[in-house]
Amino acid sequence: MSNTPPLDETIRRVTAVFDQWALAGRAEGMERGHGPYAQRGFGLLDLSKRPMRYLDVGCGNGYTVRWAAELLGEGEGLALGLDGSAEMVARAASLSEGLPASFVHAPFPDHGQPELLQASSFDGIFSMEVFYYLPDLPAGLAEVARLLRPGGRFVCVVDFYAENVASHGWPDDLGVPMTLWSKADWRSAFEAAGLAVVHQEQLRAAPGSDGGSWKETVGSLMTVGQRT
């Protein structure tokens, strides 16, 4: 008998964790901690087209959506954040007042937003520390491929992966299921979804900057896929 909780229960557990973190003020801490690595991934997206359409899956407090919004001209394109946590979406909207940034409270990939999230409509999609929470990770990658325009890119950054042994206890620590894949697994899954892997890198902190932790030794895994 499987120990994996039902789909709805999995989503509920993950959402509850992120709601609690938002209410506890951890969203801004995640922005500070993840921001330098997110910037490196964000820079690998081709967002030069006009009008440009950008999506952050699991946007948290919306910091990358604000980066994208700053690239938009008035009435031009879309900078969109999607998150399953209502508290994170509320925080993102509050911090983004005055910018052409939009936020939707919905899970992924079953977002229920067919008019907003249309096939072949996004130039760049980004996700930081989210995809391993998805109950059906291959379905999430398939939805990303569906949403991207031909040639569009997806940047996915995760800290929970096989080569980062220090992360393996996180599912028990948080009480939520997570999918543990290796670098090779991520590459294979991208390709199976129709995303050609154009770059894969372990983003490490500078030596001595984090006390010799896993952030310095193995770092965050970034995989960049391009829709074929």
ZAMARGU-4260 file (C-alpha; in steps of 0.2 Angstrom, whole numbers, plus 5000, padded with zeros to 4 digits):
<rodrens>
0) 5000/5000/5000 | 5007/5017/4995 | 5012/5030/5009 | 5009/5044/4997 | 4995/5055/5002
5) 4980/5058/4990 | 4983/5072/4977 | 4971/5085/4986 | 4979/5081/5003 | 4997/5084/4995
10) 4992/5101/4988 | 4984/5106/5005 | 4999/5101/5015 | 5011/5111/5003 | 4999/5126/5003
15) 4998/5126/5022 | 5017/5127/5023 | 5019/5142/5012 | 5004/5151/5019 | 5012/5149/5036
20) 5029/5155/5029 | 5021/5171/5021 | 5012/5175/5037 | 5028/5173/5047 | 5037/5185/5036
25) 5048/5172/5028 | 5044/5177/5010 | 5056/5191/5010 | 5069/5180/5018 | 5067/5168/5004
30) 5069/5182/4992 | 5086/5187/5000 | 5092/5169/5000 | 5086/5164/4983 | 5088/5181/4974
35) 5106/5179/4968 | 5103/5162/4961 | 5086/5167/4953 | 5095/5182/4945 | 5107/5170/4937
40) 5093/5160/4930 | 5082/5174/4925 | 5096/5181/4915 | 5096/5165/4904 | 5078/5168/4898
45) 5076/5177/4882 | 5065/5191/4887 | 5070/5204/4873 | 5054/5201/4862 | 5040/5213/4862
50) 5027/5211/4867 | 5035/5199/4880 | 5025/5187/4891 | 5033/5180/4907 | 5027/5168/4920
55) 5034/5163/4937 | 5027/5146/4943 | 5027/5147/4962 | 5031/5166/4963 | 5031/5168/4982
60) 5031/5187/4985 | 5033/5190/4967 | 5051/5197/4966 | 5055/5189/4949 | 5038/5195/4942
65) 5043/5213/4947 | 5060/5210/4938 | 5050/5206/4922 | 5038/5220/4925 | 5052/5232/4925
70) 5056/5227/4907 | 5039/5230/4900 | 5033/5246/4892 | 5016/5253/4896 | 5002/5242/4891
75) 5015/5230/4884 | 5016/5211/4887 | 5013/5202/4903 | 5022/5199/4919 | 5013/5185/4929
80) 5015/5176/4945 | 5006/5160/4949 | 5006/5153/4967 | 4995/5140/4976 | 4997/5150/4992
85) 4984/5164/4995 | 4995/5172/5007 | 5010/5173/4996 | 4999/5180/4982 | 4992/5193/4993
90) 5010/5198/4999 | 5016/5198/4980 | 5002/5210/4975 | 5005/5221/4990 | 5023/5223/4986
95) 5020/5226/4967 | 5008/5241/4968 | 5012/5253/4954 | 5020/5240/4943 | 5012/5231/4928
100) 5013/5214/4937 | 4999/5202/4939 | 4996/5188/4951 | 4984/5173/4952 | 4981/5161/4966
105) 4980/5144/4958 | 4989/5127/4959 | 5000/5121/4945 | 4998/5112/4933 | 4979/5111/4936
110) 4977/5130/4937 | 4960/5132/4929 | 4966/5148/4920 | 4963/5143/4901 | 4960/5160/4895
115) 4976/5168/4904 | 4987/5153/4902 | 4985/5148/4884 | 4996/5136/4874 | 5011/5143/4865
120) 5009/5160/4874 | 5024/5163/4885 | 5042/5168/4880 | 5050/5164/4897 | 5044/5154/4912
125) 5054/5153/4928 | 5052/5143/4944 | 5063/5143/4960 | 5061/5129/4973 | 5044/5124/4968
130) 5043/5109/4956 | 5048/5095/4967 | 5033/5099/4977 | 5021/5095/4963 | 5011/5079/4965
135) 5014/5075/4947 | 5031/5083/4942 | 5031/5076/4923 | 5013/5083/4921 | 5020/5100/4927
140) 5034/5100/4915 | 5022/5095/4901 | 5011/5110/4905 | 5027/5121/4904 | 5031/5115/4887
145) 5013/5118/4882 | 5013/5136/4888 | 5030/5141/4880 | 5031/5148/4863 | 5043/5138/4851
150) 5060/5143/4856 | 5054/5149/4873 | 5064/5145/4888 | 5060/5137/4906 | 5072/5140/4920
155) 5070/5128/4935 | 5080/5130/4951 | 5079/5117/4965 | 5089/5114/4981 | 5081/5097/4984
160) 5089/5085/4973 | 5099/5068/4974 | 5116/5075/4974 | 5112/5087/4988 | 5112/5074/5002
165) 5109/5088/5015 | 5092/5090/5008 | 5086/5073/5009 | 5077/5075/5026 | 5067/5090/5021
170) 5051/5080/5017 | 5051/5073/5035 | 5055/5090/5042 | 5041/5099/5033 | 5028/5084/5033
175) 5026/5086/5014 | 5030/5074/5000 | 5043/5079/4988 | 5050/5071/4972 | 5069/5067/4974
180) 5077/5067/4956 | 5096/5068/4951 | 5103/5080/4939 | 5102/5066/4926 | 5083/5063/4930
185) 5079/5082/4928 | 5088/5082/4911 | 5078/5066/4905 | 5062/5073/4911 | 5064/5090/4903
190) 5068/5081/4886 | 5053/5069/4888 | 5042/5084/4890 | 5049/5092/4874 | 5061/5104/4882
195) 5078/5103/4875 | 5091/5105/4889 | 5102/5120/4884 | 5111/5122/4901 | 5112/5113/4917
200) 5123/5120/4932 | 5125/5118/4951 | 5124/5136/4957 | 5136/5137/4972 | 5139/5151/4984
205) 5156/5158/4985 | 5169/5149/4996 | 5168/5155/5014 | 5152/5164/5012 | 5140/5152/5020
210) 5151/5142/5033 | 5155/5128/5021 | 5137/5122/5020 | 5129/5113/5005 | 5126/5130/4997
215) 5145/5131/4994 | 5149/5112/4991 | 5134/5107/4979 | 5123/5122/4978 | 5106/5124/4969
220) 5103/5114/4953 | 5097/5125/4938 | 5091/5116/4923 | 5087/5127/4907 | 5075/5120/4894
225) 5070/5127/4877 | 5054/5122/4869 | 5058/5112/4853
</rodrens>
